[in-house]
Amino acid sequence: MIAKTGVLLIQLGTPNSPSTLDVAKYLGEFLNDPRVVDLPWPARRFLVNGIIVPFRSPKSAKIYRRLWELGGGQSPLLSHAERVRELLQARFPKEEVVVEMAMRYRNPSMGSVLERMRLANYSRIVLIPLFPQYASASTGSAIAKAMDIIGRWWVIPEIGTVSQFYDESGYLDAVVDRAKDYRLDDYDHILFSYHGLPERQVDKVYPNDLCAGQPCETEINETNRFCYKAACHATTRLLAARLGLPESRCTTSFQSRLNGKWIQPYSDKLVEEWAARGAKRLLIFSPAFVADCLETLIEVGEEYQALFVKHGGDKVQLVPSCNDHPRFVDCLEKLVRERIPAGRER
C-alpha cells in the first residue's frame, strides 16, 4: 500500500482572544522559550514573568483588540493559517496525505495536534514551519518542539523538515504578485522590513566568528546560509530582481526591536529618515511574514503610517503578505512532494 504522510504546518502563535489574561498567557509561553529570550533561566524568568508579562500584557491587549477588528473578529494569523491548510490539503488525496496546522505557542497546540498525528500512525511526517528565513527563535524553536514531542513516542516515523524556503519561486512569486496592485514608481522609496533579532542570536550561527565578519549583506555562502540576516538580504535581492528594482530604490531593514543591540538598520528609524528627507510615499514589504499579523497590519500599516506623517510624510503603503495566495500554496505543495519519495510503498 502507499505510505501515508502527515504534514504539519507550524505558525508562530496567537492569543486565544485579545483579553489581557489570554495575551498574558501567550506572552508568557512565547517569551519563556529559551530560543526566543536566550538568557539563563533565572534571568529570563525574572525579566519575562516579573517585568515584561505583567506590565506589557494590558498594553498589548489593546493592540490585539485592534488586530481582531482588522481580522473580522478573529486572529488574522490563525485564519490565514487555517485557510492555507485547507488549500494545501486540496492538492492531495486524503488517503495519501493529511495536512494539519498547529501554533508553536497557544492553540491549536503542537501537543494536541501531534497527538492526533501519532494516533493516525503515519509512515512519515513532514514538518513545515511557516517562516521563509531560518532563525533559531522561529524555525529552530518550532522544529525543536516538534522533535521533543515526537521523540517521546514509542514508534517514531520517518521525519522530513523544512528549514527555510526564502528562495522558492512560489513564495517569491506570491510576494511579487501582491505588489501588482501598486505602481512602484509612485513611491519615493521601498523598504523590505523583516522581523528583527538580537545581534547575539545571529552571532551564534558562527562558531568561530561574528555575523559582522561575514558578507551577509551581499552574498549567501556555505558559512552564512543559515544566518537570518544573510537570508533576509538574499530575499530582498531575489525580490528586487523580480520587481526590476535597482539597489538605490530599496532597502533591507528590521522591525520590532526591543533595544539597541538588534540587527540594523531599524525600519522605524528609516521611516523617520525618509520623511525628514522629504519623501511623501513609502511602500513596505514584510517578507518574513507569510500571513498578515500584528507586525504587518498594526506595526507597519498603522504605527509606521503615524510615524511617517509625524515627520512630514504622507503615506506608508503596506504590501499584503502571501496569506492564501495560490503561488504560496504551490510553494508548500512543492516542499511536501520533495519529501515524499515517489513510488515508495509500505
PEGI-V312740 format. One record per run of one state. SS is the DSSP state (~ for helix, > for strand, _ for the rest). FROM is the first residue (numbers start at 0). TO is the last residue. Records with the same first field share a line. If there is no record, write none. Layout:
SS = FROM-TO, FROM-TO
//
This chain:
_ = 0-0, 2-3, 14-18, 31-39, 70-74, 89-95, 106-107, 120-122, 129-134, 150-156, 162-167, 181-182, 186-187, 195-196, 203-209, 213-226, 243-245, 255-260, 262-264, 276-279, 285-292, 310-313, 318-324, 338-343, 345-345
> = 1-1, 4-13, 96-105, 108-108, 123-128, 157-161, 188-194, 197-197, 249-254, 261-261, 265-265, 280-284, 314-317, 344-344
~ = 19-30, 40-69, 75-88, 109-119, 135-149, 168-180, 183-185, 198-202, 210-212, 227-242, 246-248, 266-275, 293-309, 325-337
//
